[in-house]
Amino acid sequence: SARVDPQTWGIVQRTLSTLFAAAKAPGAAAVQLHLSMVEVYLDQVIDVLGAPGAVGPLQILVDRQGRSHVKGVREVALRSLDEALQVYEAGRCGRAVAATGLNERSSRSHLILTLRVERPGSVSSRLTLTDLAGSECLKKSLLRGVGGANDSLSKEAKAINRSLSALGLIIQRLAAGRARPGTPA
């Protein structure tokens, strides 16, 4: 079980634990937690919790209030911390990974996890956690003596670096007051 040693948990597991503990606290309002997980891989948005055989990338849409959402993403209702940890682990394991010159299991995508907390008949809030793939130094990432695999690694590294650069520009523009959330860089 993903719950075996809480001392080894990362931020996602600790966040799930905190939310479920708060929901069970005496006097807490009844809430329903929902989880969705997508990865951005080679500039495409893919549902890592999607039904087996689900085909094609998803679209990111922005509503009139400037809030973004992923059209068609699977959202799983969570009934317990154990279930939440199992769903998270299943999604994490569905993520694109590959061996590189630097790492035996390198994530080749960015992971975006969204928790929606809903109080029936009232308010709904979202918490989004993102695990970004690290920037790639192409010379160090490529595998020695492996030609075909390096073509894929090279495409992945370029996509990772391009998306990290775009994110950096968006953050700079937001900090300078020259962009609004939901607008491209």
Secondary structure, 3 states (H helix, E strand, C coil): CCCCCHHHCCHHHHHHHHHHHHHHCCCCCCCEEEEEEEEEECCEEEECCCCCCCCCCEEEEECCCCCEEEECCCCEEECCHHHHHHHHHHHHHCCCEECCCCCCCEECCEEEEEEEEECCCCCEEEEEEEECCCCCCHHHHCCCCCHHHHHHHHHHHHHHHHHHHHHHHHHHHHHCCCCCCCCCC
